[in-house]
Amino acid sequence: MSDSEAVQEARGDMGATAPINLLGLPLARMQILFAELGEKPFRAQQMLKWIHHAGVTDFNEMTNFSVALRQRLSEIAEIRPPEIVAQQDSVDGTRKWAVRVEGGGLVETVLIPDGQRATLCVSSQVGCSLDCSFCSTGKQGFQRDLTAAEIVGQVWLAINSYDAFQSGKGRVVTNVVMMGMGEPLLNFDNVVDAMDLMMEDLAYGISKRRVTLSTSGVVPALDRLADVSDVSLAISLHAPNDELRNQLVPINRRYPISMLLDSARRYIDSRSDKKRVVTIEYTLIAGVNDSTELAAELAELLQGYPCKINLIPFNPFSQSDYTRPSGNAVSRFWQVLVDRGFIVTVRTTRGDDIDAACGQLVGDVVDRTRRSARYRDSHKPQPVKMLG
């Protein structure tokens, strides 16, 4: 690789003259950059520690680099996290940020503490093109993919928000779920780079069991993921048959349930850890997919499948006529699955007072595509026919 090719490899998709945002560079690409500068590979390791362990964004504070190296870095590179434009804190400890990225788009990041664990829900795109019927983000339309720096930058911001870099306060973020705004597998390369940094010991050192990618079912990309990553996997299923899932998750028309489950099974089977399972996410919507008959159908579909099931009571939002099921309906659905031998959890509703469901804060702050407004003004959702 020539010197010019090495620099462009470090820049990735950025323009030839754009500063290189080092926040999103995994170790291999950071080493390429420092090799171009005539430096030893250990400089890349030092840089990762400065950024992700110490939270430093100013090259002049990197005292183990020479003055000449710091000057050269300032000419070609930057360390620029996205910008927090709004923060909300729930009475239950949940914290939610609206984050501005390049071009003015907004995404959401939510930190949910739970005892010794704190899970950060990270966005991968500005908006989403999949338009699942129960998701507020899809009503905002799709603007663009986030860069690796903007994705891992949400982890950086969460830690910095608690003034926790090298502070002795312990881990602010113990788990990451790629379940925020957007479909992660439609932003494949940037998401993989960002997750690599989340798991990198020189960066955030989060276990592969504690970094989870959730997909609605982009099967070709899921098949690719097995070759380049070893994160945990969640499937956004929400229905036990194709007729109903076609209405709730439109991508199912292209990649139906059987194809999706087969792909997820291949991913799990290819892992060295044979105890790994797929998390099946199932949003319960009153009168739509929450009947005990559908619970029995889901149990039949997943019988013998290496999975655990996470039931998620629907979070209402202004552009939807769907409603949250009653506690009794959730309990009945849960009981059917438990009686069939499944491990089933019901996601506890957190951050109700700050609308912590994905997309809600951003939808209130800005709607650059006007898709959400058009949806409110001219489209009233048709009830999905209840099957079973």
Secondary structure, DSSP 8 states (H G I E B T S, - for coil): --HHHHHHHHHTTS-TTS-EEGGG--HHHHHHHHHHTT--THHHHHHHIIIIIS----GGG-TTS-HHHHHHHHHHEE----EEEEEEE-TTS-EEEEEE-GGG-EEEEEEEEETTEEEEE---EEE-SS--TT-TGGGG-EEEE--HHHHHHHHHHHHHHTT-TTSSS--S-SEEEE-SSS-GGGGHHHHHHHHHHHH-TTTT---GGGEEEEES--HHHHHHHHHH---EEEEE---SSHHHHHHH-GGGGTS-HHHHHHHHHHHHHTSS-TT--EEEEEEE-TTTT--HHHHHHHHHHHTT-SEEEEEEE----TT-------HHHHHHHHHHHHHTT--EEE-----GGGT-STTHHHHHH--TT-HHHHHHHH----------
